[in-house]
Amino acid sequence: AEYMGTLSECLFFFDSRTPCPRAVPPPFFFKIAARWWTCPAEHWPLRCPSPLQMGRSKTVSSAAPMQDSPATAAAAPATKKSAGDFIVRFLSTVVMLGHYCALIYFGHTVAVATVLGVTTMIFHEVTSLPGPRSQSSGVSTRSRRLSWYFYGVTVFFLYGHTLRAPLLQTWPALRPALDAHPFAAYMLFVFGIMVFVASLRPGMYLQQFGAFAWTHMLLFYVVLQSAAFVYNIFDGMIWFLMPVSLIVANDIWAYMCGRYLPGGRHSLIALSPKKTWEGFIGGAVCTFICGLCISTLLVRWPALTCPKEAFLVAVDCQLSPTFLPQPYELPSVLATPLSWVGLSEYAVLLVRPVQLHSLALACFASLVAPFGGFFGSGLKRAFAIKDFDSLIPGHGGLTDRMDCQGLMATFTMIYLLTFVHVHRPGQTEDYAAALRVASTLPQRDRVQLVNALVHRLASEGVAIRSNGSAVVGSERGPPLT
């Protein structure tokens, strides 16, 4: 009763002057509802304050951007964490783990919707930071609206391009619209440029172009990387779950190793004084081990390895050789000593290629992806804030949790295109990929493709029998008409 009374009082009277009591913090979604409910109608929805502006009105002024100063560059004063803070952080972690398991259960479509929702919230958190647009209220409003317009256009283009094949497989009638999709997206972008040029005001050019550049930097760093998540999801849930899990594992083990390994605390980088060399190296070693374990575990569910070829259809495919055990000969440097001790049979191991790929992903997750977190730390220090938002109790905002995931998703997509799905003659997935592409063509194009293949095979000495089978040399039968 006391909790509900305090919560109801918080919901009805929540604003920047009377924040909710810290003793009984409401769930973050109640804060969001109260934020929009108390926002004036003339400010809705783009000028409504975010929890960042509510909770940190004394720390960051919205009248002018923060300038570099010794106080900004210095480390933020450490606050003593109580057991209650640890419990809140632990419970938030359990909730996020539950969401992670829900994504595995509900599959590809819900995962894509979640990625889009998280991307939208991250864009909102970062655009809520005081920046060049805050010099004038009129410029601020126009810049914010244009930022969200360009965000919508970018999402429309990138997600439409990434989801083209599944959309065609599910609704072939969308082909004319999807063919015109790149042109429509570009014209929408050009229209935004025209609106921006028309909104330029004398004396505000520097602030307006600064806001324009800030917006497009966010589009590149946030939205473009979210499209990599969508590609990985439809290429197989394992390529989405494994990189995300590796980042989480590296974060946990880097904290544990940095806190409990002997040898003292040697600071890794000035942007994050709590990051140590002990945690960086120990977390990398543990992440490699976790990579092998995670890949071995996820491959047990074939549905996680199948690409999503269409909406409204359950995934079903033949297991790719990438996920099947393959003989792997150890290098001579390792095989020779084994032969000396009579263990030459162990010179050939059965290894799933996905396990080797997991080591490459673990290498990036532990050695390169943390610099995405350092990038976020530098951005927060530039604005003299501790967290990007207060959406997740004990963790900050979604940007604070996803700062490394974007780099990891982009690397995974490029790695798949470069090393996993590279064309190798004789692979079964080459035939399957060609068949998927051919099935999206109109009937007339499929007939032309068959005729072209028949003529090409005939020129190579291959004949087509009347039953549709292909034969070579003396086995030729009646030709197919």
Disulfide bonds with the S-S distance in Angstrom:
Cys10-Cys20 1.56
Cys39-Cys48 2.14
Cys306-Cys317 2.07
